[in-house]
Amino acid sequence: MKLLSQIIRAAAPLPVLETYQRFLFVGPHPDDIEIGAGATAAKLADAGKEICFLICTDGRFGFDHIPADQITPEELARIRKEEALHSAQMLGVTDVRFGNLSDGAFYTREELSSVILRTISEFQPEVIFCPDPSVTSECHSDHLNVGEASKRAACFAPNTKIMERHGLQSAPVQAVAFYMTAKPNRYVGTNGYLQQQLDAIFLCHQTQFPKGSSAEKSIRLYLKIRAYDFGLKSLHKTAEGFRVLGQTHMHCLPEAGD
C-alpha cells in the first residue's frame, strides 16, 4: 500500500501550500483555526497572501471555565466573537466572517453547507483549511460536521454547473488542507511564528483559556511539542502539519491521503 501511495504521489504530486495566493480557513468555533493552523495563517498573512477566516458556529456553549449562572449563552457568543476578531488581528488577518450557527450542532447539514459554499463563492479561495473529519479520536460533532462539509465543498467548488444549482459562482479551489490531523503529509515551516500563534490564542481567547488555568497550560505545552515535533520531521525548527489533497486526490484515489 505504501508503494502504491508513493507511485500515486509521483504521478500526481500533492499541492505545495505556500505557492498559492488565496486561503480560506474554516473553523468550527472561535479559537479552532488558531489552535489548528494559527502559525501557518500568520506566516501566510506576513507573506502578503489573501486570507479569510470563516467561523461557522458561535461558541455559545463553551462554558468550561465560566459558571453557567454568571453568563448567558448569548453573551458568551458575543464575547467570543470579539475574542476571535482580536485573535485574527494578532495573526495579521482582517477578513473574518461568521456563520452564526449555534454551537453544539444545533443546525442542519444544509445550513452548514450553505454557509461554507457561500463563503467559498464570495472569497474565491485556492486552498481551504479545515479540521480533519477522519481522525478516529475526534468526538465533537461541530468539528466533524465542519470538516465533512468543507471537504465536500472543496471538491464541488470548481464545478460551474454544480455551483450554479446552488445559485453561486464557482471558485478555483485547488486543494484542501486538513488541520488537527493524525496523518500530515505536508508541513509548513513556522520559524518565528509559534509565539505569535500562542499569543493570539492565550491573550485573546480568555473565556476558553484563562491565564494560569490547566487548560492554558496543557494546550500551550501541546502546541509547543507539536510544533517542534513537526519541525523535526520537516527539517525546520518549528512547523505545522496538514493532510493535503489536491483536486486529483479528492476522489477515487484512497491511497493519496495516507
Secondary structure by P-SEA (a helix, b strand, c coil): caaaaaaaaaaccccccccccbbbbbbccccccccccaaaaaaaaaaccbbbbbbcccccccccccccccccaaaaaaaaaaaaaaaaaaacccccccccccccccccaaaaaaaaaaaaaaacccbbbbccccccccccaaaaaaaaaaaaaaaacccaaaaaaaccccccccbbbbcccccccbbbbbcccaaaaaaacccccccccccccaaaaaaaaaaaaaaaaaaaaacccccccccccccccccccccccc
